Amino acid sequence: MESAVQLNNSLTFLAYTTGAIVLIAGLMLTKVLFDFSRLTKNIDETVVMAKAELEPTLKNINKSVEIVSGIVIKTDENIKKVKSFISKTPLKLLGGLSKLTAKASRGFWSGLGTALKMFSKK
């Protein structure tokens, strides 16, 4: 009979201990869920603020890109006009003349360099 009382007391202690552990684990889980809920609210607020800040910035960037793109297109058109104008005028001869003088200049300097090498060897 005494062993039955001891067994009954042991099982009662085990039941109370198990209940206390389940209660503590439940409280801890509730605290974790509460903290997680606050974290998700903070993240949501941060995302809303970032979105509100980034939308005007992105609009400004898009407008700037459009302006720069327009400038590049106009510049490209003007360069084509200038090239077309030069090809129709006598200035085209000056372009060919500058190429010719560049070749002659390179030839002169290379010849001068060759002559100096020949004289320095003797």
trRosetta pair geometry for C-beta under 8 A, 3 or more apart (Angstrom, degrees):
i j d omega theta_ij theta_ji phi_ij phi_ji
1 4 5.5 -51 -153 31 39 113
1 5 6.6 38 149 -18 67 101
2 5 5.6 -51 -151 34 36 111
2 6 6.4 36 151 -17 67 105
3 6 5.5 -51 -145 39 36 113
3 7 6.1 39 152 -21 66 105
4 7 5.5 -50 -143 38 31 112
4 8 6.2 35 152 -21 63 105
5 8 5.6 -52 -146 36 30 113
5 9 6.3 31 153 -17 64 105
6 9 5.7 -53 -146 38 31 110
6 10 6.2 32 153 -21 65 106
7 10 5.7 -52 -145 37 30 112
7 11 6.3 28 156 -16 64 107
8 11 5.9 -55 -145 39 28 108
8 12 6.3 31 153 -21 63 108
9 12 5.6 -54 -146 36 30 113
9 13 6.3 32 154 -18 64 105
10 13 5.8 -54 -149 37 30 111
10 14 6.3 31 152 -19 64 107
11 14 5.5 -52 -145 38 33 114
11 15 6.3 37 153 -22 65 104
12 15 5.7 -52 -149 34 31 112
12 16 6.5 27 154 -15 64 105
13 16 5.9 -56 -147 39 30 108
13 17 6.1 29 155 -18 66 110
14 17 5.7 -55 -142 40 29 111
14 18 6.1 30 157 -20 64 108
15 18 5.8 -53 -144 38 27 110
15 19 6.3 30 154 -20 62 107
16 19 5.6 -55 -148 37 30 113
16 20 6.3 31 154 -20 65 105
17 20 5.7 -53 -147 35 31 111
17 21 6.4 29 154 -17 65 106
18 21 5.8 -54 -146 38 31 110
18 22 6.3 30 155 -18 65 106
19 22 5.8 -55 -145 38 29 109
19 23 6.2 31 154 -20 64 108
20 23 5.6 -55 -148 37 30 114
20 24 6.3 30 154 -18 65 105
21 24 5.7 -52 -145 38 31 110
21 25 6.2 31 155 -17 65 107
22 25 5.7 -54 -144 40 30 111
22 26 6.2 35 153 -23 63 107
23 26 5.7 -53 -147 35 29 113
23 27 6.5 29 154 -18 63 104
24 27 5.7 -54 -149 36 31 111
24 28 6.3 29 153 -17 65 106
25 28 5.7 -54 -146 39 32 111
25 29 6.2 33 153 -20 65 107
26 29 5.7 -53 -144 37 30 111
26 30 6.3 34 154 -21 64 105
27 30 5.6 -52 -148 35 31 113
27 31 6.5 33 152 -19 64 104
28 31 5.6 -51 -149 35 33 112
28 32 6.4 34 152 -19 65 104
29 32 5.6 -52 -147 36 33 112
29 33 6.3 32 154 -17 65 106
30 33 5.8 -56 -147 39 30 110
30 34 6.3 33 153 -21 64 107
31 34 5.7 -54 -147 36 30 113
31 35 6.4 28 155 -15 65 106
32 35 5.8 -55 -148 39 30 109
32 36 6.2 32 153 -21 65 108
33 36 5.5 -52 -143 37 31 114
33 37 6.3 37 154 -24 63 103
34 37 5.6 -52 -150 32 30 114
34 38 6.7 28 152 -14 63 103
35 38 5.8 -54 -150 38 34 109
35 39 6.3 38 151 -22 66 106
36 39 5.5 -52 -147 35 32 116
36 40 6.5 31 155 -18 65 103
37 40 6.0 -53 -148 35 30 107
37 41 6.6 31 152 -18 62 105
38 41 5.6 -54 -150 36 34 113
38 42 6.3 34 153 -19 67 105
39 42 5.7 -55 -148 37 31 110
39 43 6.3 31 154 -18 65 106
40 43 5.6 -51 -144 37 34 113
40 44 6.3 38 154 -22 64 105
41 44 5.7 -54 -149 35 30 113
41 45 6.5 30 153 -17 64 105
42 45 5.7 -53 -148 37 32 110
42 46 6.3 33 153 -20 65 106
43 46 5.6 -54 -148 37 32 113
43 47 6.3 32 154 -19 65 105
44 47 5.8 -54 -147 35 30 110
44 48 6.4 31 154 -19 64 105
45 48 5.7 -54 -148 36 32 111
45 49 6.3 30 154 -17 65 106
46 49 5.8 -56 -148 38 31 110
46 50 6.2 29 155 -18 66 107
47 50 5.7 -53 -143 38 31 111
47 51 6.2 33 156 -21 64 106
48 51 5.8 -54 -148 36 28 112
48 52 6.4 29 153 -19 63 107
49 52 5.7 -55 -148 36 31 111
49 53 6.3 25 155 -14 65 108
50 53 5.8 -59 -147 41 31 107
50 54 5.9 22 159 -16 68 114
51 54 6.0 -59 -136 40 27 105
51 55 6.3 37 165 -33 63 103
52 55 6.5 -44 -145 17 24 112
53 56 7.4 -69 -172 36 32 97
53 57 6.8 20 148 -10 66 119
54 57 5.4 -66 -149 45 41 114
54 58 5.8 40 157 -22 78 107
55 58 5.9 -56 -144 36 27 108
55 59 6.5 29 155 -20 62 105
56 59 5.5 -53 -148 35 35 114
56 60 6.4 36 153 -19 67 103
57 60 5.7 -54 -151 36 32 111
57 61 6.4 32 151 -19 65 105
58 61 5.5 -50 -145 36 35 113
58 62 6.3 38 154 -20 66 103
59 62 5.7 -53 -148 36 31 111
59 63 6.4 31 153 -18 64 105
60 63 5.7 -54 -147 37 32 111
60 64 6.3 33 153 -20 65 106
61 64 5.6 -54 -147 37 32 112
61 65 6.3 33 154 -20 65 105
62 65 5.7 -53 -148 36 31 112
62 66 6.5 34 152 -20 64 104
63 66 5.7 -53 -152 34 32 113
63 67 6.5 33 151 -20 65 104
64 67 5.7 -53 -149 35 33 111
64 68 6.3 28 155 -14 67 106
65 68 5.8 -54 -143 41 31 108
65 69 6.0 35 155 -22 65 109
66 69 5.6 -55 -144 37 28 113
66 70 6.4 31 155 -21 63 105
67 70 5.8 -55 -152 34 29 112
67 71 6.5 29 151 -18 64 105
68 71 5.6 -53 -149 36 34 112
68 72 6.3 35 153 -19 66 105
69 72 5.7 -53 -147 36 31 111
69 73 6.3 32 154 -19 65 105
70 73 5.7 -54 -146 36 31 110
70 74 6.3 28 156 -16 65 107
71 74 5.9 -56 -146 39 30 108
71 75 6.1 30 155 -19 65 109
72 75 5.7 -55 -145 38 29 112
72 76 6.2 32 155 -21 64 106
73 76 5.7 -55 -149 36 29 112
73 77 6.5 29 153 -18 63 105
74 77 5.7 -54 -149 37 33 111
74 78 6.3 31 153 -18 66 106
75 78 5.7 -55 -146 38 32 110
75 79 6.3 34 154 -21 65 104
76 79 5.7 -51 -147 34 31 112
76 80 6.6 32 152 -18 62 104
77 80 5.7 -55 -152 36 32 112
77 81 6.4 35 149 -21 65 104
78 81 5.4 -50 -148 34 36 114
78 82 6.4 36 153 -19 67 102
79 82 5.7 -51 -147 36 33 110
79 83 6.3 32 154 -17 65 105
80 83 5.7 -54 -146 39 31 111
80 84 6.2 33 154 -20 65 107
81 84 5.6 -56 -147 38 29 112
81 85 6.2 31 153 -21 65 107
82 85 5.6 -53 -146 36 31 113
82 86 6.3 30 155 -18 65 105
83 86 5.8 -54 -145 38 30 109
83 87 6.3 28 156 -19 64 107
84 87 5.9 -56 -147 36 29 109
84 88 6.6 18 156 -12 63 111
85 88 6.0 -68 -151 40 29 105
85 89 6.2 9 159 -9 68 117
86 89 6.1 -69 -139 43 30 101
86 91 4.9 -83 -143 92 78 119
86 92 5.9 127 153 -73 74 72
86 95 6.8 77 163 -34 125 135
87 92 5.5 70 -129 -88 37 126
88 92 7.8 132 24 -34 16 124
89 92 6.5 148 75 -14 55 86
90 93 5.4 -25 -177 16 70 115
90 94 7.5 75 134 -16 70 92
91 94 5.1 -42 -161 28 55 117
91 95 6.8 60 142 -21 71 94
92 95 5.6 -48 -158 30 40 114
92 96 6.7 36 146 -13 67 102
93 96 5.6 -54 -150 41 38 109
93 97 6.0 43 148 -25 69 106
94 97 5.2 -50 -142 37 34 117
94 98 6.3 37 155 -23 65 100
95 98 5.9 -50 -149 31 30 109
95 99 6.8 30 150 -17 60 102
96 99 5.6 -53 -154 34 37 113
96 100 6.3 37 149 -20 67 105
97 100 5.5 -53 -147 37 34 113
97 101 6.2 30 155 -16 67 105
98 101 5.8 -51 -141 39 33 108
98 102 6.3 39 154 -24 63 104
99 102 5.7 -53 -150 33 30 114
99 103 6.6 29 152 -17 64 103
100 103 5.9 -55 -153 35 32 109
100 104 6.3 28 151 -16 66 107
101 104 5.5 -52 -142 40 36 111
101 105 6.0 40 155 -24 67 105
102 105 5.7 -52 -145 35 29 113
102 106 6.5 29 154 -17 62 104
103 106 5.8 -54 -150 36 31 109
103 107 6.3 31 152 -19 64 107
104 107 5.6 -55 -148 38 32 113
104 108 6.3 36 153 -23 66 104
105 108 5.7 -50 -147 33 31 112
105 109 6.4 23 158 -12 64 107
106 109 6.1 -60 -146 41 30 105
106 110 6.1 25 158 -15 66 110
107 110 6.0 -58 -142 40 28 106
107 111 6.1 28 158 -18 64 109
108 111 5.9 -60 -149 38 26 110
108 112 6.2 26 154 -19 64 108
109 112 5.6 -50 -143 37 32 113
109 113 6.3 35 155 -20 64 104
110 113 5.6 -52 -148 36 33 113
110 114 6.4 34 152 -20 65 104
111 114 5.6 -53 -147 36 32 111
111 115 6.3 33 154 -19 66 105
112 115 5.7 -53 -147 36 31 112
112 116 6.4 30 155 -17 64 105
113 116 5.9 -55 -149 37 30 110
113 117 6.5 32 153 -20 64 105
114 117 5.7 -54 -151 34 32 112
114 118 6.4 31 153 -20 65 104
115 118 5.7 -54 -148 34 32 110
115 119 6.3 23 157 -11 66 108
116 119 5.9 -58 -143 42 31 105
116 120 6.0 29 159 -20 66 111
117 120 5.8 -59 -143 38 27 109
117 121 6.6 32 157 -27 63 104
118 121 6.1 -55 -155 26 30 112
118 122 7.2 16 155 -11 61 105
119 122 6.3 -60 -152 35 36 103
